[in-house]
Amino acid sequence: MPRMWWTTFAKRSNGYFGYQDVLDSDGKRTGTISWVRFMVKRVSKILNAHDVDEIKYHWVKLNAVTRWHASNNRTDILLFDHPRFALLNRDSILRDINPRELGDPFWAYPSMVEEVAQLHDVTIWETRNLLRDFELRRAFYRFNYKYLHEIPRHMTHVNEMVYVTESILTSIQKHHAHFLATTDKVDAPRMSFLNIQSRLDSLHNMVTNLRHRAESNNARIQNEMALTYNDAARIDSSAMRAISLIGLLFLPAAFVAAIFSTSFFNFDAPTGVWRLSSHFWMYWAVAVPLTVVTVVSWFFGPVIMDRVMPQWRRWVE
């Protein structure tokens, strides 16, 4: 077993495939050893103790090591990590054994990849069901931002694992092509060996299509998030408009009261005489130009500053 397989780096990896030939003293291939790691994330929605929707998840992992002996076409296969999924792969491998393919060290991989691809299909539909439930009950989840955040979080992991599986399958195909290309002419690849390559190609196509479906789900949840945030912004905008309307109702009266409270007006309570200063024109002489300057600065101030002092935005941003 390769040394890297035992490292923490490999144990923390989200997936990989490795292959090497076993050579004798003359440099002739006497066997091969290969190792692979797959991971799939399962998700489901449950009601917690407070009758609130909650997303649960668990990881399904498969570690496999194969050792092929060229002398008698014997293959030793070790399956690790997830007991139930390992047993499922064992049964699938035993079911698909073809004696004519045992001379190819990659004969077990189509069965393993098929089980992983089927599990990816299940988990992609699981995330799709979460998304569809959110779409159908949009009003119910309207302000449940935590739940909305959980869906894309898990969906990101699901999509990542599909990408990784596709990358692993590409590596398996490349090394299988290497094995076929380096096989002695006497043991030239038979049609049964090429059938293994064909099955790997077919599975690659299926995994690629699963990736497209996962990307579609991701685009849908992004649309839902954008719609939810836009609704929240619209509600906030409506609230601000209501506040502005209230301010507008009081503004004229406040403006009039402010004018009459200035020193330009004088009310003598005992006599009841109301007097207006002859210098009242000074109020308008100052207020009107100042108002015009304020409005012009609001609309054209940034443009003027860009021309006069191009670096000013760095100081205020």
Secondary structure, 3 states (H helix, E strand, C coil): CCHHHHCHHHHHCCCEEEEEEEECCCCCEEEEEEEEEEEEEEEEEEECCCCCEEEEEEEEEEEEEEEEECCCCEEEEEEEECHHHHHHHHHHHHHCCCHHHCCCCCCCHHHHHHHHHHHHHHHHHHHHHHHHHHHHCCCCCCCCHHHHHHHHHHHHHHHHHHHHHHHHHHHHHHHHHHHHHCCCCCCCCCHHHHHHHHHHHHHHHHHHHHHHHHHHHHHHHHHHHHHHHHHHHHHHHHHHHHHHHHHHHHHHHHHHHHHHCCCCEEEECCCCEEEECCCCHHHHHHHHHHHHHHHHHHHHHHHHHHHHCCCHHHHHC
